[in-house]
């Protein structure tokens, strides 16, 4: 009987592993220039280009402004990828991304400029938060609206529970960004996956592009719902603290959701706009 149960348990694990592999499947996108891009850099380029396209598809972009940045793995010194300055998010491709150092200076032969001032915010997070390998900053209409509300993000809906007591706030005290402001911004993020930049926009970060995108996707949804609820000028249904805590804890434990959702979005992008991986 012990042997039977063990065999059954092993088979169950195998079925689950097979199901997970199916949910995480993504198109194989060959490295076009292995001499130029390491395997790690190429995969990072593909992931980041996908994130830019998806942010545009979901109407979270702001013309040529704001950024998504990611640290390239396995480099001797901190090295990052960012969008070419002047290019719409919907135009970004894996090979057009610009490689930069921690100060936002180009370290590749891209014909496109970069916006070092725009990277200031990102570099502050990358260099001070070891697990923030990907940083997404948006100026979406809903995000900026909620960022202008003194209440911040409210627990009005299930989407917002991802951020219940897990989102920082950074006050808009100056347009300039000296070193002490970088320290203050990162202190406001603390160990949260998201940040409200008051009167400015939203930021999410994570150890992977998939993590940061997952949080921005749901942060944007929560903001859009809040804006619509408050625009109705009707009382909203309050959510009890214990329910919000329970929901947040449940979402925190479902790590596979980020991987599964990211893979699904990349497959959709590969169907609808496969040139992102060029």
C-alpha positions in Angstrom: 0.0 0.0 0.0 2.8 2.4 0.8 4.4 1.7 -2.6 1.0 2.4 -4.3 0.5 5.7 -2.6 4.0 6.7 -3.5 3.5 5.8 -7.1 0.3 7.7 -7.2 1.9 10.8 -5.7 4.7 10.7 -8.2 2.2 10.4 -11.1 0.3 13.4 -9.7 3.5 15.5 -9.5 4.4 14.5 -13.1 0.9 15.6 -14.3 1.2 18.9 -12.5 4.7 19.5 -14.0 3.4 18.7 -17.5 0.4 21.1 -17.0 2.7 23.9 -15.7 5.0 23.4 -18.7 2.0 23.8 -21.0 0.9 27.0 -19.2 4.4 28.4 -19.4 5.1 27.6 -23.0 6.4 30.4 -25.2 7.6 30.7 -28.8 11.2 29.8 -29.3 12.9 33.0 -30.6 16.4 32.3 -31.9 19.3 34.6 -31.1 20.1 36.4 -34.4 23.6 37.2 -33.4 25.2 35.0 -30.7 28.5 36.8 -31.1 26.9 40.1 -30.1 24.3 38.9 -27.6 24.8 36.3 -24.9 21.9 33.9 -24.3 21.0 35.8 -21.2 21.1 39.2 -22.9 19.0 38.0 -25.8 16.3 36.5 -23.7 16.2 39.7 -21.6 15.9 41.8 -24.8 13.0 39.7 -26.0 11.2 40.0 -22.6 11.8 43.7 -22.4 10.6 44.4 -25.9 7.5 42.3 -25.2 6.8 44.5 -22.1 7.1 47.7 -24.1 4.7 46.4 -26.7 2.2 45.1 -24.1 2.2 48.4 -22.2 1.4 50.2 -25.5 -1.3 47.6 -26.4 -2.9 48.1 -23.0 -2.9 51.9 -23.3 -0.5 52.6 -20.5 2.1 54.3 -22.6 2.8 58.1 -22.9 4.0 58.8 -26.4 7.8 58.5 -26.3 8.1 59.1 -22.6 8.5 56.9 -19.5 10.6 53.8 -19.4 10.9 50.2 -18.6 14.4 49.1 -17.7 15.9 45.8 -16.9 19.3 44.6 -15.7 21.2 42.3 -18.1 22.1 39.1 -16.2 25.6 37.8 -15.7 27.6 41.0 -16.5 30.8 42.1 -14.8 29.4 45.5 -14.0 25.8 46.6 -13.7 24.4 46.9 -17.3 20.9 47.7 -18.3 18.6 47.8 -21.3 16.2 50.7 -22.0 14.1 52.1 -24.8 15.6 54.3 -27.6 14.6 57.9 -26.8 12.2 59.1 -29.5 10.7 55.7 -30.3 7.1 54.9 -29.4 6.6 51.9 -27.2 4.8 50.1 -30.1 7.9 50.4 -32.2 10.4 48.9 -29.8 12.0 45.6 -30.8 14.5 43.3 -29.1 17.4 44.6 -31.2 16.5 48.3 -31.0 16.8 48.3 -27.2 19.8 50.4 -26.0 22.5 49.0 -23.6 23.5 51.5 -20.9 25.6 51.8 -17.8 24.3 52.7 -14.3 24.5 56.4 -15.2 22.3 56.1 -18.3 25.2 56.4 -20.8 25.2 54.3 -23.9 27.7 51.4 -24.1 26.6 50.1 -27.5 26.6 51.4 -31.0 22.9 52.2 -31.2 22.0 55.2 -33.5 19.3 56.2 -31.1 19.8 58.5 -28.1 18.8 57.7 -24.6 17.3 59.9 -21.9 19.7 59.8 -19.0 17.4 62.1 -16.9 14.6 59.6 -17.4 16.8 56.7 -16.3 17.6 58.5 -13.0 14.5 57.2 -11.4 15.2 53.7 -12.6 18.9 53.6 -11.7 18.0 54.7 -8.1 15.8 51.6 -7.7 18.2 49.2 -9.6 21.2 50.2 -7.5 19.5 50.4 -4.1 17.1 47.4 -4.4 19.1 44.3 -5.2 16.0 42.3 -6.3 14.6 45.1 -8.5 16.0 43.8 -11.8 13.0 45.2 -13.8 11.4 48.6 -13.2 8.3 49.9 -15.0 7.2 53.5 -14.7 4.0 54.8 -16.3 2.1 58.0 -16.8 -1.3 56.4 -17.6 -4.4 58.5 -17.2 -5.9 56.3 -14.5 -2.6 56.0 -12.7 -1.9 59.7 -12.7 -5.5 60.3 -11.5 -5.1 58.0 -8.5 -1.6 59.5 -7.9 -3.3 62.9 -7.5 -5.8 61.6 -4.9 -4.9 62.1 -1.2 -6.4 58.7 -0.5 -4.1 56.9 -2.9 -5.1 53.4 -4.0 -8.2 52.2 -2.0 -9.2 48.6 -1.5 -12.3 49.0 -3.6 -12.0 45.8 -5.6 -10.2 42.5 -5.8 -7.6 43.8 -8.2 -6.4 46.3 -5.6 -5.8 43.5 -3.0 -2.4 42.8 -4.7 -1.3 46.1 -3.2 -3.2 46.1 0.1 -0.5 47.6 2.5 2.0 46.7 -0.2 2.4 50.0 -2.1 4.6 52.9 -1.2 4.0 56.7 -1.7 6.5 59.2 -2.9 5.6 62.9 -2.5 6.2 65.3 -5.4 8.5 67.7 -3.6 10.9 68.5 -6.5 11.3 68.0 -10.2 15.0 67.6 -9.8 16.4 64.2 -8.7 19.6 64.6 -6.7 21.1 61.7 -4.7 19.1 62.4 -1.5 15.9 62.2 -3.5 17.0 58.8 -4.9 17.5 57.6 -1.4 14.1 58.9 -0.4 12.3 57.3 -3.3 13.8 53.9 -2.6 12.9 54.3 1.1 9.3 54.9 0.1 9.2 51.7 -2.0 10.8 49.7 0.8 10.0 46.1 0.0 6.8 46.8 -1.8 6.3 45.8 -5.4 4.7 49.1 -6.3 4.9 52.8 -5.7 2.5 55.8 -6.1 4.5 58.8 -7.3 2.2 61.5 -6.2 0.9 63.8 -9.0 3.2 61.9 -11.4 2.4 58.3 -12.0 3.0 54.7 -11.0 6.0 52.4 -10.7 6.3 48.6 -10.2 9.4 46.5 -9.9 10.4 42.9 -9.5 13.1 40.3 -10.0 11.9 39.6 -13.6 10.1 41.4 -16.4 7.2 39.1 -15.8 6.9 40.1 -12.1 7.1 43.8 -12.8 4.6 43.5 -15.6 2.1 41.5 -13.6 2.1 44.1 -10.9 1.7 47.0 -13.3 -1.1 45.2 -15.1 -3.1 44.8 -11.9 -2.2 48.2 -10.5 -3.5 49.8 -13.7 -6.7 47.8 -13.5 -7.2 48.7 -9.9 -6.7 52.4 -10.7 -9.1 52.4 -13.6 -11.8 50.8 -11.5 -11.2 53.3 -8.7 -11.5 56.2 -11.0 -14.8 54.9 -12.5 -16.2 54.1 -9.0 -15.4 57.6 -7.7 -16.6 59.3 -10.8 -20.0 57.8 -10.2 -20.4 60.0 -7.1 -22.1 57.1 -5.3 -21.1 55.4 -2.0 -18.8 52.4 -2.5 -19.0 49.1 -0.8 -16.3 49.0 1.9 -14.0 46.0 2.2 -13.3 44.7 5.6 -9.6 44.7 6.6 -9.6 41.0 7.4 -10.9 40.2 3.9 -8.4 42.5 2.2 -5.6 40.9 4.3 -6.8 37.4 3.3 -6.9 38.3 -0.4 -3.4 39.8 -0.3 -2.0 36.7 1.4 -3.7 34.4 -1.1 -2.3 36.4 -4.1 1.2 36.5 -2.6 1.3 32.7 -2.5 0.3 32.2 -6.1 3.7 32.7 -7.7 2.9 30.7 -10.8 0.3 33.2 -11.8 3.0 35.7 -12.8 4.7 33.1 -15.0 1.5 31.8 -16.6 0.1 35.2 -17.3 3.4 36.4 -18.8 3.7 33.4 -21.1 0.1 33.9 -22.3 0.7 37.5 -23.1 3.9 36.8 -24.9 2.1 34.1 -27.0 -0.6 36.7 -27.9 2.0 39.2 -28.8 3.8 36.6 -31.0 0.5 36.1 -32.8 -0.5 39.8 -33.2 2.9 41.6 -33.5 5.7 39.1 -34.0 8.1 41.8 -35.1 8.7 42.7 -31.4 11.3 39.9 -31.3 13.2 41.2 -34.3 
